């Protein structure tokens, strides 16, 4: 029983040392980090991490107003600011990626046009010219067919005349 009572008393003394170190650091406006409080109280940092209530007290004191200051910054407001900063960062990253993609596309299009391999910029004019040439091609193909028929008729007439001449 004596040992367990001694452990319990030691635990109470440690807790009192930690809370006293936190309050002294707050009043002095000194460093309120976990390491500084553990060093001041003479305990290991793992002790503070195992006792979540003491760790929370450190965090609350860090976020609370310093001794003699008029500011009232709460931990919740700091967390909200952090969340807002993370969201803004995410939006800026997405926007940056979009702009990088668009710039890459534009630079690729420009390089394609500059190389001479890309499609000319005035597609409509070229399409009209293609239609004109196709129509001209159809007209010329019709003329060739007419001349072929004329030539075939002329050859037939020539054969007939030669047969008559040879028959005499």
Buried (B, 14 or more C-beta within 10 A) or exposed (E): EEEEEEEEEEEEEBBEBBBEBBEEBBEEEBEBEBEBBBBBBEBEBEBBEEBEEBBEBBEEBBBBEBEEEEEEEEBEEEEEEEEEEEEEEEEEEEEEEEEEEEEEEEEEEEEEEEEEEEEEEEEEEEEEEEEEEEEEEEEEEEEEEEEEEEEEEEEEEEEEEEEEEEEE
